[in-house]
């Protein structure tokens, strides 16, 4: 099979495509012929040696795929050859085949394309678990989404509106804010041209924001956390800016606020029921035509470096994908 390989830590341009043996199938696993794979920020961190998990060389990046089951282990009963599925993994998705535990495989809803499926699990799954399970966002609360047009941010805008919150979208360009509005944002903030703290103060009449969804970190965190409301919840999703910020703890004390982390993949090992229940809700919303995954660009598998560079330059609006 063809796979995109990382032989040493460095920039995306160091990746290379090669033919390698298909991985062996073990008990409890299924083999998937990959049709499309999602490109995510942890992929960019992993190939640079900046991620918390460092696979042995050589490895393929890639955390999520969509495709067809072509082989199942003898002890797997809930999945069958021919099933159209999505799957998540720690790495290895930038390849023509993956072998994964059956527990990490989800059936694709009817009407979902492989491209939509390859970008569905992590983006929608992360946002849904973050907003409903971790932050307990309620109707009529105020939700601030940072990086609101990215693969994660846009799903948070969309799901926030479905829950019934007032959504404030913050992003770095007018085009990104226009896309966020088309997905339901009530108000927008151009944080490259406006003072985030002052604008939030005006939009909330000084009350602050109930829930802040932050996949960006860095300088924008320093401004946003100071506009959290009484008993607000700050969702720490990631650090696309490249800087992990520090919190003045007096802010949490004075506002009775909560800093809430969300590492979606950890639920696969620690509490997979949360993932399953979340996915059932998301699949029903997709089947009803409520969710509309937004695809920024699809690259061929052997152009994985270009796909990662597009993501790292923060040009993406919605999901970037690879197609085998």
QUIDA-V865411 format. One record per residue. N is the residue number from 1. SS is DSSP state (@ for helix, = for strand, . for the rest). OMEGA is omega in radians with two decimals (NA if undefined). Layout:
N&SS&OMEGA ; N&SS&OMEGA
This chain:
1&.&3.07 ; 2&=&3.09 ; 3&=&3.03 ; 4&=&-2.98 ; 5&=&2.99 ; 6&=&-3.11 ; 7&.&3.10 ; 8&.&-3.12 ; 9&.&3.14 ; 10&.&-3.10 ; 11&.&-3.14 ; 12&@&-3.09 ; 13&@&3.10 ; 14&@&3.13 ; 15&.&3.11 ; 16&=&3.09 ; 17&=&-3.11 ; 18&=&3.00 ; 19&=&-3.13 ; 20&.&3.10 ; 21&.&3.04 ; 22&.&-3.13 ; 23&.&3.13 ; 24&.&3.11 ; 25&.&3.14 ; 26&.&-3.13 ; 27&.&3.08 ; 28&.&-3.05 ; 29&=&3.01 ; 30&=&3.07 ; 31&=&-3.10 ; 32&=&2.94 ; 33&=&-3.02 ; 34&=&3.05 ; 35&=&3.11 ; 36&=&3.10 ; 37&=&3.13 ; 38&=&3.07 ; 39&=&-3.02 ; 40&.&-3.09 ; 41&@&3.07 ; 42&@&3.07 ; 43&@&3.14 ; 44&@&3.10 ; 45&@&-3.05 ; 46&@&-3.09 ; 47&@&3.09 ; 48&.&-3.10 ; 49&.&-3.08 ; 50&.&-3.11 ; 51&.&-3.11 ; 52&.&3.12 ; 53&.&-3.08 ; 54&.&3.13 ; 55&.&3.04 ; 56&.&3.10 ; 57&.&-0.26 ; 58&.&3.10 ; 59&=&3.03 ; 60&.&2.98 ; 61&.&3.11 ; 62&.&-3.05 ; 63&.&-3.07 ; 64&=&-3.13 ; 65&=&2.94 ; 66&=&-3.12 ; 67&=&-3.07 ; 68&=&3.05 ; 69&=&3.13 ; 70&=&3.10 ; 71&=&3.08 ; 72&=&3.07 ; 73&.&-3.06 ; 74&.&-3.10 ; 75&.&3.11 ; 76&.&-3.07 ; 77&.&-3.01 ; 78&.&3.14 ; 79&.&-3.08 ; 80&.&3.06 ; 81&.&-3.14 ; 82&.&-3.13 ; 83&.&3.05 ; 84&=&-2.95 ; 85&=&2.94 ; 86&=&3.12 ; 87&=&3.07 ; 88&=&-3.09 ; 89&.&3.11 ; 90&.&3.08 ; 91&.&3.06 ; 92&.&-3.03 ; 93&.&-3.13 ; 94&.&-3.05 ; 95&=&3.13 ; 96&.&3.07 ; 97&=&2.97 ; 98&=&3.00 ; 99&=&-3.03 ; 100&=&3.03 ; 101&=&-3.14 ; 102&@&-3.10 ; 103&@&-3.12 ; 104&@&-3.07 ; 105&=&3.13 ; 106&=&3.09 ; 107&=&3.09 ; 108&.&3.09 ; 109&.&3.08 ; 110&.&3.11 ; 111&.&3.13 ; 112&.&3.10 ; 113&.&3.08 ; 114&@&3.14 ; 115&@&3.10 ; 116&@&-3.13 ; 117&@&-3.11 ; 118&@&3.13 ; 119&.&-2.99 ; 120&.&-2.93 ; 121&@&-3.03 ; 122&@&-3.08 ; 123&@&-3.13 ; 124&@&3.14 ; 125&@&3.13 ; 126&@&-3.09 ; 127&@&-3.10 ; 128&@&3.12 ; 129&@&3.13 ; 130&@&-3.04 ; 131&@&-3.03 ; 132&@&-3.04 ; 133&@&-3.06 ; 134&@&-3.09 ; 135&.&-3.12 ; 136&.&3.13 ; 137&.&-3.11 ; 138&.&3.03 ; 139&.&3.11 ; 140&.&2.96 ; 141&.&3.13 ; 142&=&3.14 ; 143&=&3.00 ; 144&=&3.10 ; 145&=&3.05 ; 146&=&-3.04 ; 147&.&-2.86 ; 148&.&3.13 ; 149&.&3.11 ; 150&=&-3.11 ; 151&@&3.09 ; 152&@&-3.04 ; 153&@&-3.10 ; 154&@&3.09 ; 155&@&3.09 ; 156&@&3.06 ; 157&@&-3.09 ; 158&@&-3.11 ; 159&@&3.09 ; 160&@&3.11 ; 161&@&3.10 ; 162&@&3.11 ; 163&@&3.12 ; 164&.&3.13 ; 165&.&2.91 ; 166&=&-3.01 ; 167&=&3.02 ; 168&=&-3.11 ; 169&=&3.09 ; 170&=&-3.12 ; 171&=&-2.95 ; 172&.&3.13 ; 173&.&3.09 ; 174&@&3.14 ; 175&@&3.11 ; 176&@&3.13 ; 177&@&3.08 ; 178&@&3.10 ; 179&@&3.12 ; 180&@&3.09 ; 181&@&3.14 ; 182&@&3.09 ; 183&.&2.97 ; 184&.&-3.12 ; 185&.&3.14 ; 186&.&3.14 ; 187&=&-3.12 ; 188&=&3.09 ; 189&=&3.06 ; 190&=&-2.97 ; 191&.&2.97 ; 192&.&-3.10 ; 193&.&-3.14 ; 194&.&3.05 ; 195&.&-3.04 ; 196&@&-3.10 ; 197&@&-3.13 ; 198&@&-3.11 ; 199&@&3.10 ; 200&@&3.11 ; 201&@&-3.14 ; 202&@&-3.09 ; 203&@&-3.09 ; 204&.&-3.11 ; 205&.&3.08 ; 206&.&-3.08 ; 207&.&-3.08 ; 208&.&-2.99 ; 209&=&-3.11 ; 210&=&-3.10 ; 211&=&3.08 ; 212&=&-3.13 ; 213&=&-2.97 ; 214&=&2.99 ; 215&.&-2.98 ; 216&.&-3.08 ; 217&.&3.07 ; 218&@&-3.05 ; 219&@&-3.09 ; 220&@&3.04 ; 221&@&-3.07 ; 222&@&3.11 ; 223&@&-3.01 ; 224&@&-3.04 ; 225&@&3.14 ; 226&@&3.07 ; 227&@&3.06 ; 228&=&-3.08 ; 229&=&3.01 ; 230&=&-3.08 ; 231&=&3.08 ; 232&=&-3.14 ; 233&=&3.14 ; 234&=&-3.11 ; 235&=&3.08 ; 236&=&-3.04 ; 237&.&-3.11 ; 238&.&-3.02 ; 239&.&-3.10 ; 240&.&3.13 ; 241&.&-3.12 ; 242&.&3.13 ; 243&.&3.04 ; 244&.&-3.04 ; 245&.&3.06 ; 246&.&-3.09 ; 247&.&2.92 ; 248&.&-2.97 ; 249&@&3.11 ; 250&@&3.11 ; 251&@&3.10 ; 252&@&-3.14 ; 253&@&-3.04 ; 254&@&-3.11 ; 255&@&-3.00 ; 256&.&-3.05 ; 257&.&3.13 ; 258&=&2.98 ; 259&=&-2.95 ; 260&=&3.11 ; 261&=&3.08 ; 262&.&2.99 ; 263&.&-2.99 ; 264&.&-3.06 ; 265&.&-3.12 ; 266&@&3.12 ; 267&@&3.12 ; 268&@&3.12 ; 269&@&-2.97 ; 270&@&-3.13 ; 271&.&-3.06 ; 272&@&3.10 ; 273&@&3.13 ; 274&@&3.14 ; 275&@&-3.11 ; 276&@&-3.13 ; 277&@&3.09 ; 278&@&-3.10 ; 279&@&3.12 ; 280&@&3.10 ; 281&@&-3.12 ; 282&@&3.12 ; 283&@&3.11 ; 284&@&3.11 ; 285&@&3.10 ; 286&@&-3.12 ; 287&@&3.13 ; 288&.&3.13 ; 289&.&-3.10 ; 290&.&-3.13 ; 291&.&-3.10 ; 292&.&-3.13 ; 293&.&-3.10 ; 294&.&-3.13 ; 295&=&-3.14 ; 296&=&-3.09 ; 297&=&3.09 ; 298&=&-3.14 ; 299&=&2.94 ; 300&=&-3.11 ; 301&@&-3.07 ; 302&@&3.02 ; 303&@&-3.13 ; 304&@&-3.14 ; 305&@&3.13 ; 306&@&3.12 ; 307&@&3.13 ; 308&@&3.12 ; 309&@&3.08 ; 310&@&3.13 ; 311&@&-3.09 ; 312&@&3.10 ; 313&.&3.05 ; 314&.&3.07 ; 315&.&-3.01 ; 316&.&2.96 ; 317&.&-2.96 ; 318&=&-2.98 ; 319&=&2.96 ; 320&=&-3.06 ; 321&=&2.94 ; 322&=&3.11 ; 323&=&-3.11 ; 324&.&NA
